[in-house]
Amino acid sequence: MIVRNNFSPFFNRAATRELSPTLVSPIPTPTQNDEVWSPDGKVTLIMQTKTETDGSVTYSFFTQTTDGGNNRLIFTASGMKGEFALSPNAWSPDNAYFFLKQTKNELFNALVFKATEGSDSYMTELRSIFEKQERDHFMSDVTGWDSPTLMHIKTQKKDEMKKGPSYWFDITGNSFIQL
């Protein structure tokens, strides 16, 4: 008996037996890099996001010199899409610090790091310090640096969703100063 198909006039053995299941290889997860250069142009801050098959995202933050050397892992976290972001003004004017933006459960936060190698790079997270000082407002954004040690913070009123006062965050004293 000869079984014919549209592709070949020859005997089709696959048609006469059961096919074994084939293993499906996992779909590769996409990786995206965003970067912000230091003011002196010598170092870049890189945020690498890797979307996992379950929809979660792995965030890795690196600093790297312009020649591609001195690649240093700063921070890694898992979360949801859009939880972390880089600001175009992430670097302090003197290249000594940088910050990352984080929005989790609709609450804004900023993580500040020392940029110098050999130091403990994690410095502080602003929301917990702000909440100890301020009860009527919450942080809504960090717009950047007003000096090498002062970050500009925007707020909103908790109950009314109206614009609140702006603050400086003083890196040297880990304190907020209302403007």
N, C-alpha and C positions, 0 to 999 in steps of 0.2 A: 504494500500500500504506500503510495506517495502522497504526502500532504503538501499542497502548494500554498504559498502566500504571495502577496504582491511584490515581495522583495527578491525572492529566489525560487527557482523551479526545483530546487533540491529538497531532499527530505528534511523536515523540520523536527529535530529531536526534542527541542524545548516544548513543542506542543504535545508531546506524548508523556511528559513527566511533570511532576510538581516542581515549581520553582522554589528555591530556598530564599528565605528573607534576606535582604541586603541591609547592612548596617549603614545608617545615615550619619555622616560626619557632622558634628555641630557647626552651626553657622558661625563664622568668625565674628568676634565682637568688634565694632568700629572703635577706633581710638582717634581722638582729636587733640591737637595741641594749640593752646593760646599762649601768647607771650607779651610781656611788657619790658621794655628796655630801661635800665637805670639812667638817670639824668646825664651821667658822664659817658654813656654809651658803651661801657666796658663789660657789663653783666646783664643778662636777661633773666627774668623770672618766668618760668614756664609752668602752665597748668595743663596737665595731661588728663583727659577724661576718657575712661574706657567704659562703654555701656555693656553691661552683662546681659546674659540671655533672660534673666528674670526682670529686667527693666531697671535694676539698680545701677548705680554708677560708682566706679572707683576713681577717686581723685588723687593725683600725685603731683606734688609741687617741687620743682627743682630750681636751682640757680645754675647758670652756666656762663662762662666767659665768652666773648665774641669769637674766639678762635675755636670754640667747641670743647675746650678743656674745662677742668675744674667743675665737672658735673656733680652737683651735690644735692642729694635728696633732702628736702626740708620737712615735708609733712605729707602724710597719706591718710585718707579718710574714705569711708563708704557712705553713700547717701543716695538721694534721689536726684533726678535730672534737674539742673538749675540751682542746686543747693549752694554751690560755691561759684564765685566769679572773681575775675581780676578787674581792677580799676585801672584806667589809663594813668592815673596819678598814684599808683601803688607805692612807688619809691619816694623816700624822703629826699629833699634837695641835696643832702650831703651823701647820699647812697648808703647810709648807715642802717636804715630800717626799711621795711616794706610791710604792707598789710594785705590781707585777703578778705573778701566779703563773703558772708555766709547768711543765707536765709533758710531757716528750718522751722517748720510748724508756724509759718507766717511771722516769725520773730527775726529781726535783723541783728546781726552780730558782725564784729570785725576782729580778726586775729592779727596781732602785730608780732613781727619777727625781727630779730637782729640779722643783718645781712653779712656780718663778718664771719669768716671761717674760724673754726677753733673755739667759738663761743657756743653756749647753749642757745640755739637759734630761736626756740620758742620763747616769746616774751610774755605776752598777756592776751586775754580776750576781753574786749571792752564791755560787753553787755552786763556781765556780772558786777563789774565795778560801777557802771552807770546806775544799775538798779539799786545798789546800796545807797547812792546819793540822791537819786531822783525818783519820786513816786507818782507824779502826775503826768509824766511824759515817757515815751519810749523812743529809743534810737530808730531812725528811719533810713539813714544813709551816712556814709563817710565820703566826703567829696575830694579829699586829698590832704595835702600838707600846706599849712600857712607859714611854716618855718621848719628848720631841721628837727625840731622836737615837739611841734604842735600840729595835731590833726584836726581838721574841721568836721564837726559832727552836726547833722540835722536831726530834729526830733519832731514828733507829732504828739498831740494830746491824746491820752488813752481813750477817753469816752467819746470825744467829738470828732475824731479823725481830722482835726484842723492842725495846721502848721504850728509847731511849738518853737521855743527859742533854739538858737544855735549855740554850740559849745566848742571849746577847744579841749582836746585831750592832751595833757602834758605827759609826754613819754618819761621824762626824768622823775616826775613825782607820782605817776600813775593816778592822776586826778583830773577831774573835769572842771572847767572854768566857763561859766555862762557868759555869753557875749551880749 
